[in-house]
Amino acid sequence: MEKFYIPSGCAISGIISRQGRKMSGEVIVKSIAAMHDRSNGLGGGFAAYGIYPQYADHYAFHVIFDSKQAREETDAFLRENFQVDESQPIPVRHTPAIEDPPLLWRYFLRVDPRVLEVNGQQVDEHDYVVSRVTLINDRIPGAYVASSGKNMGAFKGVGYPEDLGYFYRLEEYEGYLWTAHGRFPTNTPGWWGGAHPFTLLEWSVVHNGEISSYGINKRYLEMFGYRCTLQTDTEVVAYLFDLLERRHHLPVEIACMALSAPFWKDVERMEPAKRELATAVRQVYGSGMLNGPFSLIIGSARRMVGFNDRIKLRPMVCATKDDLVIMASEECAIWEVCTPDKVWAPRAGEPVIAELEAGVVA
């Protein structure tokens, strides 16, 4: 039978236990595997939260290296800038389906408080970590930080997602939040660093579609010191969430409104208070607005958020089952892992926000 591909493909899936119950990586692999034909083997990956409880207070850097020299340079750089309490290869299971993998390493790091005092001024710890991630990605040839958050990690590469799940031995990890992606690269290359998810600190993003506003989003982010170097449009989404939520302290609902903003004609029909808010968000964050067809799932330490573009040009289905919230490109990916209590398709631009319950320690 002749193979065929869906040119507007890509698959995304995510699951969170609001009670913080740990789930094996097998669950998310089954979910994303149900949408195999939305990928073409040029990219796949996973983000997992709660997987390193023994290093919960450390930044877990997952790093992809093209060469031994890149690893040695990065190792020296990290030891100059952090307290490195553990350094080890990421465990993998070699399989013919994953060809010519790069060097995959993980570091568990702490920031020495003394480096945060510069000329009598206190530097924000998260800003310090972001700047070091940027320096590695930008200045060390052949090195790329795949994830840099606490008690979480990204596992990604070139291949179908279910094969990468087997390769990375995800059944050996347990997390309370998982996201996954099967990639069908369109206008960006398929390479290990360019696979989803894209991350920064605790943020991870998986994306179906295209960010046609990438150019203006990139220039906007550069005004705040971010560097986009990864040859893909999705990278800007992770940085925008870091900017809006962490640095500008916007509530998640407002951050989503900024990225998937309502049309002006719809703003004009809103009640006065909401119209005033929507107008201010459009005026202040217009250069951060995402254009193009997309559906997104964003993971962070205490929540998972999913939303579409403002005219819903890419699919998203959501479901609940007891304390679980599941989001995916197709309903089959939900039924593959549970018999849901409720299933619905969110409206265009409407965020679905699933948070850990109050009192749950991530």
C-alpha positions, -999 to +999 in steps of 0.1 A: +000+000+000+014+034-010+022+057+019+007+091+021+011+120+044-011+148+057+005+180+046-013+200+073-004+174+099+015+174+133-001+158+164-001+172+199-013+156+231-011+164+268-024+150+301-023+163+337-034+149+370-048+178+389-042+158+421-005+154+412-008+116+407+022+102+388+017+085+355+042+064+336+054+077+303+037+048+286+004+067+289+015+097+267+033+074+242+000+055+237-018+087+232+005+102+206+010+069+188-028+069+180-021+099+157+009+083+139-003+094+104-001+130+114+037+128+115+062+118+090+092+107+111+111+139+110+104+150+145+088+139+178+092+146+215+078+147+250+079+170+280+075+155+315+070+171+349+077+157+383+102+131+370+132+142+391+119+143+427+154+135+441+167+167+424+135+188+427+154+220+437+179+217+408+177+230+373+177+199+351+195+207+318+189+182+290+215+190+264+219+177+228+255+176+215+267+171+179+302+162+191+324+153+220+341+188+217+307+205+221+300+185+253+334+193+267+330+231+260+295+230+275+306+210+305+333+236+312+309+265+307+283+250+331+309+243+358+321+280+356+285+293+359+267+268+381+272+243+409+270+210+390+258+183+414+253+156+388+263+150+352+254+119+332+243+106+298+205+104+294+196+067+294+185+055+260+176+022+243+191+020+209+166+010+181+170+009+143+140+033+141+162+061+155+191+067+132+224+083+142+214+099+175+236+127+189+252+128+223+224+133+249+234+145+284+217+158+315+230+180+343+215+188+376+225+224+386+222+249+413+229+287+412+254+300+436+238+331+452+271+350+450+269+351+412+236+370+414+252+401+429+267+423+401+280+457+409+259+458+440+227+449+421+208+417+426+202+397+394+170+376+391+179+339+393+156+330+364+170+357+342+205+344+350+196+309+340+179+321+308+210+341+298+232+310+303+208+289+282+210+315+255+248+317+255+251+279+251+226+278+222+241+308+205+278+305+211+288+269+215+287+252+181+269+218+182+253+223+216+216+229+223+198+230+256+166+210+251+152+219+285+162+238+316+134+237+342+132+222+377+119+187+381+111+184+344+127+175+311+122+173+274+130+142+254+129+148+216+146+141+183+142+130+147+118+101+144+082+091+151+072+100+186+064+064+197+098+053+185+114+082+204+094+072+235+109+037+232+144+051+226+143+074+256+128+046+279+099+068+289+082+039+306+108+042+334+097+078+342+067+089+362+053+124+360+020+142+369+020+162+336+030+149+301+029+165+267+038+150+233+043+160+197+045+142+164+060+166+138+054+171+101+080+199+093+067+223+068+089+254+063+115+246+089+141+217+089+137+184+107+166+181+132+171+171+168+171+205+182+142+216+160+118+189+173+091+198+197+086+205+226+104+239+228+112+249+263+126+276+286+128+272+323+095+255+333+077+263+300+073+237+273+053+241+241+040+216+216+024+231+185+004+220+155+003+245+126+024+275+116+033+307+133+033+331+103+040+360+126+073+345+136+093+374+121+076+402+141+074+380+172+111+373+170+120+410+167+097+419+196+113+393+218+148+405+209+139+439+225+137+420+258+170+401+254+157+368+240+176+351+211+158+329+186+184+306+171+166+272+166+154+275+130+117+271+138+087+292+143+075+276+175+104+287+195+089+322+200+059+308+219+080+295+248+098+328+251+065+348+249+050+328+278+082+334+298+080+371+290+043+376+297+038+354+327+071+354+345+085+388+337+054+408+332+033+389+358+002+386+336-024+360+346-025+331+323-059+340+309-045+375+298-013+359+284-035+337+262-056+367+252-024+385+241-012+356+220-046+346+204-062+381+205-099+386+195-106+405+163-113+442+167-148+436+154-154+412+183-137+435+208-162+463+199-191+440+208-178+432+243-193+447+275-173+479+286-150+464+312-140+435+290-137+457+259-113+480+278-091+451+289-090+435+254-082+469+238-053+475+263-039+440+257-040+444+219-024+478+221+004+468+245+012+433+232+002+436+195+037+426+184+035+394+206+002+383+190+005+350+171-009+348+136-014+317+114-031+284+119-022+268+152-032+247+182-009+248+212-004+229+245+018+247+270+031+229+301+045+245+332+051+234+368+015+237+380-007+238+349-013+228+314-029+252+289-044+245+255-058+269+229-062+275+192-058+304+168-087+328+168-105+312+138-096+276+148-077+265+117-061+236+136-080+210+157-080+205+194-102+182+215-103+183+253-116+158+279-118+151+316-117+118+335-118+120+373-089+143+381-073+140+347-075+166+319-065+155+285-059+176+253-051+163+218-054+170+181-078+141+177-104+124+200-089+090+193-058+100+213-080+106+244-099+073+241-066+055+237-057+063+274-091+065+292-129+064+289-136+101+294-163+116+315-166+146+292-153+155+258-155+189+240-139+210+214-129+245+227-140+276+207-114+295+186-090+313+208-106+301+240-079+287+265-085+256+284-066+258+317-060+227+339-042+235+372-030+214+401-054+215+429-046+238+458-023+222+483-008+198+458+030+199+459+045+197+424 
